[in-house]
Amino acid sequence: MNKSKKPYVDNGWPQVADGEHAVTELSSTRAGNLSPFGEDTEFPVPAAKLPYIHPQTVINRV
């Protein structure tokens, strides 16, 4: 192994106490991937609750 190269370090991984795990399926209520939107979000979200504003183009003609 080439020791001159630095190993990959994921900067997005959270810092936790020594001996702790950041994420685990064992402490989750379900197996598999957890939702990035949280446990309380149910889909589909009503359109009235979405913070989306549709863009509107105004053509500048003189």
Predicted model as a PDB file, atoms N, CA, C, CB and O in Angstrom, pLDDT in the B-factor column:
MODEL        1                                                                  
ATOM      1  N   MET A   1       0.846  -1.176   0.000  1.00 60.00           N  
ATOM      2  CA  MET A   1       0.000   0.000   0.000  1.00 60.00           C  
ATOM      3  C   MET A   1       0.889   1.236   0.000  1.00 60.00           C  
ATOM      4  CB  MET A   1      -0.961   0.000   1.218  1.00 60.00           C  
ATOM      5  O   MET A   1       1.902   1.287   0.696  1.00 60.00           O  
ATOM      6  N   ASN A   2       0.499   2.220  -0.782  1.00 63.00           N  
ATOM      7  CA  ASN A   2       1.246   3.461  -0.869  1.00 63.00           C  
ATOM      8  C   ASN A   2       0.868   4.358   0.312  1.00 63.00           C  
ATOM      9  CB  ASN A   2       0.975   4.174  -2.221  1.00 63.00           C  
ATOM     10  O   ASN A   2      -0.246   4.878   0.361  1.00 63.00           O  
ATOM     11  N   LYS A   3       1.786   4.542   1.259  1.00 67.00           N  
ATOM     12  CA  LYS A   3       1.516   5.318   2.468  1.00 67.00           C  
ATOM     13  C   LYS A   3       1.610   6.827   2.235  1.00 67.00           C  
ATOM     14  CB  LYS A   3       2.480   4.913   3.561  1.00 67.00           C  
ATOM     15  O   LYS A   3       1.233   7.606   3.110  1.00 67.00           O  
ATOM     16  N   SER A   4       2.108   7.251   1.066  1.00 72.00           N  
ATOM     17  CA  SER A   4       2.264   8.674   0.816  1.00 72.00           C  
ATOM     18  C   SER A   4       0.923   9.354   0.516  1.00 72.00           C  
ATOM     19  CB  SER A   4       3.227   8.891  -0.338  1.00 72.00           C  
ATOM     20  O   SER A   4       0.801  10.567   0.687  1.00 72.00           O  
ATOM     21  N   LYS A   5      -0.074   8.599   0.077  1.00 74.00           N  
ATOM     22  CA  LYS A   5      -1.394   9.170  -0.192  1.00 74.00           C  
ATOM     23  C   LYS A   5      -2.198   9.248   1.102  1.00 74.00           C  
ATOM     24  CB  LYS A   5      -2.151   8.330  -1.250  1.00 74.00           C  
ATOM     25  O   LYS A   5      -2.126   8.363   1.955  1.00 74.00           O  
ATOM     26  N   LYS A   6      -2.967  10.332   1.226  1.00 74.00           N  
ATOM     27  CA  LYS A   6      -3.826  10.477   2.399  1.00 74.00           C  
ATOM     28  C   LYS A   6      -5.099   9.663   2.189  1.00 74.00           C  
ATOM     29  CB  LYS A   6      -4.164  11.974   2.664  1.00 74.00           C  
ATOM     30  O   LYS A   6      -5.653   9.676   1.090  1.00 74.00           O  
ATOM     31  N   PRO A   7      -5.575   8.959   3.208  1.00 75.00           N  
ATOM     32  CA  PRO A   7      -6.822   8.195   3.056  1.00 75.00           C  
ATOM     33  C   PRO A   7      -8.014   9.140   2.971  1.00 75.00           C  
ATOM     34  CB  PRO A   7      -7.007   7.207   4.233  1.00 75.00           C  
ATOM     35  O   PRO A   7      -7.966  10.261   3.476  1.00 75.00           O  
ATOM     36  N   TYR A   8      -9.082   8.678   2.330  1.00 75.00           N  
ATOM     37  CA  TYR A   8     -10.305   9.462   2.184  1.00 75.00           C  
ATOM     38  C   TYR A   8     -10.984   9.635   3.538  1.00 75.00           C  
ATOM     39  CB  TYR A   8     -11.265   8.791   1.182  1.00 75.00           C  
ATOM     40  O   TYR A   8     -11.146   8.669   4.284  1.00 75.00           O  
ATOM     41  N   VAL A   9     -11.377  10.856   3.850  1.00 71.00           N  
ATOM     42  CA  VAL A   9     -12.115  11.150   5.072  1.00 71.00           C  
ATOM     43  C   VAL A   9     -13.387  11.866   4.670  1.00 71.00           C  
ATOM     44  CB  VAL A   9     -11.268  12.008   6.074  1.00 71.00           C  
ATOM     45  O   VAL A   9     -13.330  12.895   3.996  1.00 71.00           O  
ATOM     46  N   ASP A  10     -14.543  11.336   5.074  1.00 68.00           N  
ATOM     47  CA  ASP A  10     -15.827  11.944   4.759  1.00 68.00           C  
ATOM     48  C   ASP A  10     -16.087  13.072   5.750  1.00 68.00           C  
ATOM     49  CB  ASP A  10     -16.974  10.890   4.797  1.00 68.00           C  
ATOM     50  O   ASP A  10     -16.343  12.816   6.927  1.00 68.00           O  
ATOM     51  N   ASN A  11     -16.023  14.323   5.281  1.00 71.00           N  
ATOM     52  CA  ASN A  11     -16.229  15.476   6.160  1.00 71.00           C  
ATOM     53  C   ASN A  11     -17.679  15.629   6.592  1.00 71.00           C  
ATOM     54  CB  ASN A  11     -15.774  16.738   5.470  1.00 71.00           C  
ATOM     55  O   ASN A  11     -17.958  16.347   7.553  1.00 71.00           O  
ATOM     56  N   GLY A  12     -18.606  14.975   5.908  1.00 70.00           N  
ATOM     57  CA  GLY A  12     -20.014  15.074   6.257  1.00 70.00           C  
ATOM     58  C   GLY A  12     -20.427  14.172   7.399  1.00 70.00           C  
ATOM     59  O   GLY A  12     -21.551  14.281   7.888  1.00 70.00           O  
ATOM     60  N   TRP A  13     -19.555  13.287   7.835  1.00 70.00           N  
ATOM     61  CA  TRP A  13     -19.898  12.355   8.904  1.00 70.00           C  
ATOM     62  C   TRP A  13     -19.909  13.100  10.230  1.00 70.00           C  
ATOM     63  CB  TRP A  13     -18.903  11.165   8.948  1.00 70.00           C  
ATOM     64  O   TRP A  13     -18.933  13.786  10.535  1.00 70.00           O  
ATOM     65  N   PRO A  14     -20.971  12.998  11.042  1.00 72.00           N  
ATOM     66  CA  PRO A  14     -21.062  13.772  12.284  1.00 72.00           C  
ATOM     67  C   PRO A  14     -20.055  13.314  13.333  1.00 72.00           C  
ATOM     68  CB  PRO A  14     -22.464  13.675  12.854  1.00 72.00           C  
ATOM     69  O   PRO A  14     -19.671  12.145  13.378  1.00 72.00           O  
ATOM     70  N   GLN A  15     -19.638  14.246  14.166  1.00 77.00           N  
ATOM     71  CA  GLN A  15     -18.745  13.936  15.274  1.00 77.00           C  
ATOM     72  C   GLN A  15     -19.583  13.406  16.440  1.00 77.00           C  
ATOM     73  CB  GLN A  15     -17.917  15.195  15.700  1.00 77.00           C  
ATOM     74  O   GLN A  15     -20.561  14.035  16.845  1.00 77.00           O  
ATOM     75  N   VAL A  16     -19.195  12.250  16.974  1.00 79.00           N  
ATOM     76  CA  VAL A  16     -19.907  11.656  18.109  1.00 79.00           C  
ATOM     77  C   VAL A  16     -18.900  11.285  19.179  1.00 79.00           C  
ATOM     78  CB  VAL A  16     -20.730  10.411  17.673  1.00 79.00           C  
ATOM     79  O   VAL A  16     -17.695  11.254  18.928  1.00 79.00           O  
ATOM     80  N   ALA A  17     -19.395  11.006  20.365  1.00 83.00           N  
ATOM     81  CA  ALA A  17     -18.529  10.625  21.471  1.00 83.00           C  
ATOM     82  C   ALA A  17     -17.816   9.311  21.163  1.00 83.00           C  
ATOM     83  CB  ALA A  17     -19.337  10.504  22.770  1.00 83.00           C  
ATOM     84  O   ALA A  17     -18.300   8.508  20.365  1.00 83.00           O  
ATOM     85  N   ASP A  18     -16.689   9.100  21.785  1.00 84.00           N  
ATOM     86  CA  ASP A  18     -15.903   7.891  21.569  1.00 84.00           C  
ATOM     87  C   ASP A  18     -16.720   6.659  21.944  1.00 84.00           C  
ATOM     88  CB  ASP A  18     -14.595   7.939  22.384  1.00 84.00           C  
ATOM     89  O   ASP A  18     -17.262   6.579  23.047  1.00 84.00           O  
ATOM     90  N   GLY A  19     -16.806   5.704  21.027  1.00 79.00           N  
ATOM     91  CA  GLY A  19     -17.551   4.479  21.263  1.00 79.00           C  
ATOM     92  C   GLY A  19     -19.001   4.545  20.817  1.00 79.00           C  
ATOM     93  O   GLY A  19     -19.695   3.529  20.838  1.00 79.00           O  
ATOM     94  N   GLU A  20     -19.474   5.721  20.411  1.00 75.00           N  
ATOM     95  CA  GLU A  20     -20.850   5.888  19.945  1.00 75.00           C  
ATOM     96  C   GLU A  20     -20.899   5.749  18.431  1.00 75.00           C  
ATOM     97  CB  GLU A  20     -21.420   7.261  20.381  1.00 75.00           C  
ATOM     98  O   GLU A  20     -19.876   5.863  17.756  1.00 75.00           O  
ATOM     99  N   HIS A  21     -22.096   5.500  17.899  1.00 69.00           N  
ATOM    100  CA  HIS A  21     -22.296   5.407  16.459  1.00 69.00           C  
ATOM    101  C   HIS A  21     -23.210   6.535  16.012  1.00 69.00           C  
ATOM    102  CB  HIS A  21     -22.887   4.029  16.064  1.00 69.00           C  
ATOM    103  O   HIS A  21     -24.175   6.872  16.698  1.00 69.00           O  
ATOM    104  N   ALA A  22     -22.903   7.119  14.857  1.00 70.00           N  
ATOM    105  CA  ALA A  22     -23.700   8.245  14.366  1.00 70.00           C  
ATOM    106  C   ALA A  22     -25.107   7.794  13.960  1.00 70.00           C  
ATOM    107  CB  ALA A  22     -22.997   8.915  13.175  1.00 70.00           C  
ATOM    108  O   ALA A  22     -26.093   8.431  14.330  1.00 70.00           O  
ATOM    109  N   VAL A  23     -25.199   6.718  13.215  1.00 65.00           N  
ATOM    110  CA  VAL A  23     -26.487   6.228  12.727  1.00 65.00           C  
ATOM    111  C   VAL A  23     -26.454   4.700  12.768  1.00 65.00           C  
ATOM    112  CB  VAL A  23     -26.791   6.756  11.272  1.00 65.00           C  
ATOM    113  O   VAL A  23     -25.433   4.084  12.464  1.00 65.00           O  
ATOM    114  N   THR A  24     -27.563   4.107  13.139  1.00 60.00           N  
ATOM    115  CA  THR A  24     -27.632   2.660  13.130  1.00 60.00           C  
ATOM    116  C   THR A  24     -29.064   2.207  12.910  1.00 60.00           C  
ATOM    117  CB  THR A  24     -27.079   2.084  14.432  1.00 60.00           C  
ATOM    118  O   THR A  24     -30.005   2.849  13.378  1.00 60.00           O  
ATOM    119  N   GLU A  25     -29.223   1.122  12.212  1.00 62.00           N  
ATOM    120  CA  GLU A  25     -30.556   0.554  12.037  1.00 62.00           C  
ATOM    121  C   GLU A  25     -31.044  -0.103  13.320  1.00 62.00           C  
ATOM    122  CB  GLU A  25     -30.558  -0.458  10.896  1.00 62.00           C  
ATOM    123  O   GLU A  25     -32.248  -0.291  13.498  1.00 62.00           O  
ATOM    124  N   LEU A  26     -30.135  -0.452  14.206  1.00 66.00           N  
ATOM    125  CA  LEU A  26     -30.532  -1.126  15.438  1.00 66.00           C  
ATOM    126  C   LEU A  26     -31.319  -0.214  16.367  1.00 66.00           C  
ATOM    127  CB  LEU A  26     -29.312  -1.652  16.155  1.00 66.00           C  
ATOM    128  O   LEU A  26     -32.160  -0.688  17.131  1.00 66.00           O  
ATOM    129  N   SER A  27     -31.055   1.096  16.311  1.00 67.00           N  
ATOM    130  CA  SER A  27     -31.778   2.017  17.179  1.00 67.00           C  
ATOM    131  C   SER A  27     -32.958   2.673  16.471  1.00 67.00           C  
ATOM    132  CB  SER A  27     -30.838   3.080  17.698  1.00 67.00           C  
ATOM    133  O   SER A  27     -33.632   3.526  17.048  1.00 67.00           O  
ATOM    134  N   SER A  28     -33.206   2.287  15.243  1.00 68.00           N  
ATOM    135  CA  SER A  28     -34.296   2.871  14.463  1.00 68.00           C  
ATOM    136  C   SER A  28     -35.575   2.074  14.668  1.00 68.00           C  
ATOM    137  CB  SER A  28     -33.930   2.922  12.969  1.00 68.00           C  
ATOM    138  O   SER A  28     -35.556   0.932  15.127  1.00 68.00           O  
ATOM    139  N   THR A  29     -36.691   2.712  14.314  1.00 70.00           N  
ATOM    140  CA  THR A  29     -37.978   2.030  14.422  1.00 70.00           C  
ATOM    141  C   THR A  29     -38.214   1.095  13.245  1.00 70.00           C  
ATOM    142  CB  THR A  29     -39.108   3.045  14.512  1.00 70.00           C  
ATOM    143  O   THR A  29     -39.125   0.268  13.286  1.00 70.00           O  
ATOM    144  N   ARG A  30     -37.402   1.216  12.192  1.00 72.00           N  
ATOM    145  CA  ARG A  30     -37.563   0.363  11.009  1.00 72.00           C  
ATOM    146  C   ARG A  30     -36.198   0.093  10.383  1.00 72.00           C  
ATOM    147  CB  ARG A  30     -38.517   1.024   9.971  1.00 72.00           C  
ATOM    148  O   ARG A  30     -35.244   0.845  10.579  1.00 72.00           O  
ATOM    149  N   ALA A  31     -36.134  -0.977   9.643  1.00 73.00           N  
ATOM    150  CA  ALA A  31     -34.893  -1.331   8.957  1.00 73.00           C  
ATOM    151  C   ALA A  31     -34.814  -0.578   7.633  1.00 73.00           C  
ATOM    152  CB  ALA A  31     -34.806  -2.865   8.722  1.00 73.00           C  
ATOM    153  O   ALA A  31     -35.839  -0.217   7.056  1.00 73.00           O  
ATOM    154  N   GLY A  32     -33.623  -0.348   7.165  1.00 72.00           N  
ATOM    155  CA  GLY A  32     -33.428   0.313   5.878  1.00 72.00           C  
ATOM    156  C   GLY A  32     -33.151   1.790   6.030  1.00 72.00           C  
ATOM    157  O   GLY A  32     -32.883   2.279   7.128  1.00 72.00           O  
ATOM    158  N   ASN A  33     -33.220   2.497   4.913  1.00 73.00           N  
ATOM    159  CA  ASN A  33     -32.916   3.919   4.907  1.00 73.00           C  
ATOM    160  C   ASN A  33     -33.968   4.719   5.663  1.00 73.00           C  
ATOM    161  CB  ASN A  33     -32.804   4.424   3.483  1.00 73.00           C  
ATOM    162  O   ASN A  33     -35.162   4.428   5.593  1.00 73.00           O  
ATOM    163  N   LEU A  34     -33.504   5.725   6.381  1.00 72.00           N  
ATOM    164  CA  LEU A  34     -34.408   6.632   7.059  1.00 72.00           C  
ATOM    165  C   LEU A  34     -34.656   7.837   6.167  1.00 72.00           C  
ATOM    166  CB  LEU A  34     -33.840   7.063   8.430  1.00 72.00           C  
ATOM    167  O   LEU A  34     -33.804   8.190   5.353  1.00 72.00           O  
ATOM    168  N   SER A  35     -35.804   8.466   6.310  1.00 77.00           N  
ATOM    169  CA  SER A  35     -36.167   9.602   5.471  1.00 77.00           C  
ATOM    170  C   SER A  35     -35.327  10.820   5.816  1.00 77.00           C  
ATOM    171  CB  SER A  35     -37.651   9.927   5.620  1.00 77.00           C  
ATOM    172  O   SER A  35     -35.169  11.145   6.993  1.00 77.00           O  
ATOM    173  N   PRO A  36     -34.780  11.505   4.803  1.00 77.00           N  
ATOM    174  CA  PRO A  36     -34.044  12.742   5.089  1.00 77.00           C  
ATOM    175  C   PRO A  36     -34.975  13.876   5.504  1.00 77.00           C  
ATOM    176  CB  PRO A  36     -33.232  13.166   3.869  1.00 77.00           C  
ATOM    177  O   PRO A  36     -34.503  14.925   5.941  1.00 77.00           O  
ATOM    178  N   PHE A  37     -36.292  13.687   5.377  1.00 79.00           N  
ATOM    179  CA  PHE A  37     -37.266  14.709   5.739  1.00 79.00           C  
ATOM    180  C   PHE A  37     -37.768  14.540   7.164  1.00 79.00           C  
ATOM    181  CB  PHE A  37     -38.433  14.679   4.780  1.00 79.00           C  
ATOM    182  O   PHE A  37     -38.573  15.349   7.626  1.00 79.00           O  
ATOM    183  N   GLY A  38     -37.322  13.524   7.866  1.00 75.00           N  
ATOM    184  CA  GLY A  38     -37.733  13.303   9.245  1.00 75.00           C  
ATOM    185  C   GLY A  38     -38.837  12.273   9.350  1.00 75.00           C  
ATOM    186  O   GLY A  38     -39.434  11.870   8.352  1.00 75.00           O  
ATOM    187  N   GLU A  39     -39.093  11.859  10.569  1.00 76.00           N  
ATOM    188  CA  GLU A  39     -40.087  10.824  10.831  1.00 76.00           C  
ATOM    189  C   GLU A  39     -41.516  11.345  10.753  1.00 76.00           C  
ATOM    190  CB  GLU A  39     -39.847  10.218  12.186  1.00 76.00           C  
ATOM    191  O   GLU A  39     -42.440  10.563  10.529  1.00 76.00           O  
ATOM    192  N   ASP A  40     -41.720  12.662  10.934  1.00 80.00           N  
ATOM    193  CA  ASP A  40     -43.066  13.215  11.022  1.00 80.00           C  
ATOM    194  C   ASP A  40     -43.673  13.611   9.681  1.00 80.00           C  
ATOM    195  CB  ASP A  40     -43.050  14.399  11.912  1.00 80.00           C  
ATOM    196  O   ASP A  40     -44.860  13.930   9.625  1.00 80.00           O  
ATOM    197  N   THR A  41     -42.901  13.599   8.608  1.00 80.00           N  
ATOM    198  CA  THR A  41     -43.401  14.032   7.311  1.00 80.00           C  
ATOM    199  C   THR A  41     -44.112  12.884   6.612  1.00 80.00           C  
ATOM    200  CB  THR A  41     -42.256  14.565   6.440  1.00 80.00           C  
ATOM    201  O   THR A  41     -43.548  11.805   6.423  1.00 80.00           O  
ATOM    202  N   GLU A  42     -45.360  13.135   6.231  1.00 83.00           N  
ATOM    203  CA  GLU A  42     -46.121  12.143   5.485  1.00 83.00           C  
ATOM    204  C   GLU A  42     -46.300  12.625   4.059  1.00 83.00           C  
ATOM    205  CB  GLU A  42     -47.490  11.872   6.149  1.00 83.00           C  
ATOM    206  O   GLU A  42     -46.537  13.809   3.819  1.00 83.00           O  
ATOM    207  N   PHE A  43     -46.188  11.719   3.128  1.00 85.00           N  
ATOM    208  CA  PHE A  43     -46.320  12.065   1.717  1.00 85.00           C  
ATOM    209  C   PHE A  43     -47.587  11.475   1.150  1.00 85.00           C  
ATOM    210  CB  PHE A  43     -45.110  11.583   0.921  1.00 85.00           C  
ATOM    211  O   PHE A  43     -47.979  10.389   1.577  1.00 85.00           O  
ATOM    212  N   PRO A  44     -48.251  12.121   0.215  1.00 90.00           N  
ATOM    213  CA  PRO A  44     -47.905  13.397  -0.392  1.00 90.00           C  
ATOM    214  C   PRO A  44     -48.246  14.559   0.539  1.00 90.00           C  
ATOM    215  CB  PRO A  44     -48.627  13.560  -1.729  1.00 90.00           C  
ATOM    216  O   PRO A  44     -49.215  14.498   1.295  1.00 90.00           O  
ATOM    217  N   VAL A  45     -47.438  15.618   0.475  1.00 86.00           N  
ATOM    218  CA  VAL A  45     -47.669  16.830   1.253  1.00 86.00           C  
ATOM    219  C   VAL A  45     -48.732  17.656   0.529  1.00 86.00           C  
ATOM    220  CB  VAL A  45     -46.339  17.652   1.447  1.00 86.00           C  
ATOM    221  O   VAL A  45     -48.657  17.802  -0.691  1.00 86.00           O  
ATOM    222  N   PRO A  46     -49.721  18.200   1.246  1.00 88.00           N  
ATOM    223  CA  PRO A  46     -50.723  19.033   0.588  1.00 88.00           C  
ATOM    224  C   PRO A  46     -50.076  20.232  -0.110  1.00 88.00           C  
ATOM    225  CB  PRO A  46     -51.761  19.514   1.607  1.00 88.00           C  
ATOM    226  O   PRO A  46     -49.122  20.813   0.406  1.00 88.00           O  
ATOM    227  N   ALA A  47     -50.590  20.597  -1.268  1.00 87.00           N  
ATOM    228  CA  ALA A  47     -50.008  21.682  -2.057  1.00 87.00           C  
ATOM    229  C   ALA A  47     -50.016  23.005  -1.302  1.00 87.00           C  
ATOM    230  CB  ALA A  47     -50.759  21.836  -3.367  1.00 87.00           C  
ATOM    231  O   ALA A  47     -49.135  23.838  -1.516  1.00 87.00           O  
ATOM    232  N   ALA A  48     -50.986  23.214  -0.429  1.00 89.00           N  
ATOM    233  CA  ALA A  48     -51.062  24.459   0.329  1.00 89.00           C  
ATOM    234  C   ALA A  48     -49.901  24.602   1.315  1.00 89.00           C  
ATOM    235  CB  ALA A  48     -52.386  24.534   1.075  1.00 89.00           C  
ATOM    236  O   ALA A  48     -49.556  25.719   1.701  1.00 89.00           O  
ATOM    237  N   LYS A  49     -49.300  23.494   1.724  1.00 88.00           N  
ATOM    238  CA  LYS A  49     -48.199  23.537   2.687  1.00 88.00           C  
ATOM    239  C   LYS A  49     -46.823  23.612   2.023  1.00 88.00           C  
ATOM    240  CB  LYS A  49     -48.259  22.323   3.579  1.00 88.00           C  
ATOM    241  O   LYS A  49     -45.818  23.766   2.718  1.00 88.00           O  
ATOM    242  N   LEU A  50     -46.757  23.509   0.716  1.00 86.00           N  
ATOM    243  CA  LEU A  50     -45.470  23.557   0.024  1.00 86.00           C  
ATOM    244  C   LEU A  50     -44.989  24.996  -0.124  1.00 86.00           C  
ATOM    245  CB  LEU A  50     -45.575  22.890  -1.356  1.00 86.00           C  
ATOM    246  O   LEU A  50     -45.778  25.874  -0.473  1.00 86.00           O  
ATOM    247  N   PRO A  51     -43.706  25.254   0.137  1.00 88.00           N  
ATOM    248  CA  PRO A  51     -43.192  26.622   0.026  1.00 88.00           C  
ATOM    249  C   PRO A  51     -42.730  26.953  -1.394  1.00 88.00           C  
ATOM    250  CB  PRO A  51     -42.040  26.826   1.000  1.00 88.00           C  
ATOM    251  O   PRO A  51     -41.765  27.698  -1.569  1.00 88.00           O  
ATOM    252  N   TYR A  52     -43.396  26.416  -2.396  1.00 87.00           N  
ATOM    253  CA  TYR A  52     -42.985  26.590  -3.782  1.00 87.00           C  
ATOM    254  C   TYR A  52     -43.743  27.734  -4.436  1.00 87.00           C  
ATOM    255  CB  TYR A  52     -43.199  25.302  -4.567  1.00 87.00           C  
ATOM    256  O   TYR A  52     -44.966  27.817  -4.324  1.00 87.00           O  
ATOM    257  N   ILE A  53     -43.020  28.616  -5.118  1.00 87.00           N  
ATOM    258  CA  ILE A  53     -43.628  29.681  -5.909  1.00 87.00           C  
ATOM    259  C   ILE A  53     -43.167  29.482  -7.339  1.00 87.00           C  
ATOM    260  CB  ILE A  53     -43.244  31.112  -5.370  1.00 87.00           C  
ATOM    261  O   ILE A  53     -41.970  29.508  -7.624  1.00 87.00           O  
ATOM    262  N   HIS A  54     -44.120  29.285  -8.235  1.00 86.00           N  
ATOM    263  CA  HIS A  54     -43.778  29.028  -9.623  1.00 86.00           C  
ATOM    264  C   HIS A  54     -43.209  30.292 -10.265  1.00 86.00           C  
ATOM    265  CB  HIS A  54     -45.010  28.530 -10.401  1.00 86.00           C  
ATOM    266  O   HIS A  54     -43.806  31.363 -10.152  1.00 86.00           O  
ATOM    267  N   PRO A  55     -42.057  30.181 -10.942  1.00 89.00           N  
ATOM    268  CA  PRO A  55     -41.467  31.367 -11.568  1.00 89.00           C  
ATOM    269  C   PRO A  55     -42.320  31.846 -12.742  1.00 89.00           C  
ATOM    270  CB  PRO A  55     -40.034  31.068 -12.043  1.00 89.00           C  
ATOM    271  O   PRO A  55     -42.914  31.048 -13.467  1.00 89.00           O  
ATOM    272  N   GLN A  56     -42.365  33.163 -12.908  1.00 89.00           N  
ATOM    273  CA  GLN A  56     -43.137  33.739 -14.005  1.00 89.00           C  
ATOM    274  C   GLN A  56     -42.214  34.697 -14.760  1.00 89.00           C  
ATOM    275  CB  GLN A  56     -44.433  34.478 -13.478  1.00 89.00           C  
ATOM    276  O   GLN A  56     -41.632  35.611 -14.176  1.00 89.00           O  
ATOM    277  N   THR A  57     -42.095  34.471 -16.058  1.00 87.00           N  
ATOM    278  CA  THR A  57     -41.246  35.303 -16.888  1.00 87.00           C  
ATOM    279  C   THR A  57     -42.054  36.459 -17.450  1.00 87.00           C  
ATOM    280  CB  THR A  57     -40.616  34.481 -18.020  1.00 87.00           C  
ATOM    281  O   THR A  57     -43.115  36.269 -18.044  1.00 87.00           O  
ATOM    282  N   VAL A  58     -41.533  37.659 -17.252  1.00 86.00           N  
ATOM    283  CA  VAL A  58     -42.155  38.848 -17.817  1.00 86.00           C  
ATOM    284  C   VAL A  58     -41.263  39.324 -18.944  1.00 86.00           C  
ATOM    285  CB  VAL A  58     -42.367  39.969 -16.739  1.00 86.00           C  
ATOM    286  O   VAL A  58     -40.108  39.680 -18.710  1.00 86.00           O  
ATOM    287  N   ILE A  59     -41.779  39.336 -20.164  1.00 85.00           N  
ATOM    288  CA  ILE A  59     -40.995  39.760 -21.312  1.00 85.00           C  
ATOM    289  C   ILE A  59     -41.015  41.285 -21.356  1.00 85.00           C  
ATOM    290  CB  ILE A  59     -41.547  39.141 -22.642  1.00 85.00           C  
ATOM    291  O   ILE A  59     -42.073  41.915 -21.338  1.00 85.00           O  
ATOM    292  N   ASN A  60     -39.830  41.851 -21.414  1.00 84.00           N  
ATOM    293  CA  ASN A  60     -39.676  43.295 -21.381  1.00 84.00           C  
ATOM    294  C   ASN A  60     -39.644  43.830 -22.808  1.00 84.00           C  
ATOM    295  CB  ASN A  60     -38.396  43.697 -20.612  1.00 84.00           C  
ATOM    296  O   ASN A  60     -38.581  43.912 -23.425  1.00 84.00           O  
ATOM    297  N   ARG A  61     -40.809  44.191 -23.326  1.00 79.00           N  
ATOM    298  CA  ARG A  61     -40.908  44.740 -24.689  1.00 79.00           C  
ATOM    299  C   ARG A  61     -41.303  46.207 -24.605  1.00 79.00           C  
ATOM    300  CB  ARG A  61     -41.942  43.940 -25.551  1.00 79.00           C  
ATOM    301  O   ARG A  61     -42.177  46.594 -23.830  1.00 79.00           O  
ATOM    302  N   VAL A  62     -40.649  46.993 -25.408  1.00 72.00           N  
ATOM    303  CA  VAL A  62     -40.942  48.435 -25.414  1.00 72.00           C  
ATOM    304  C   VAL A  62     -41.676  48.811 -26.669  1.00 72.00           C  
ATOM    305  CB  VAL A  62     -39.658  49.263 -25.291  1.00 72.00           C  
ATOM    306  O   VAL A  62     -42.012  49.980 -26.861  1.00 72.00           O  
TER     307      VAL A  62                                                      
ENDMDL                                                                          
END                                                                             
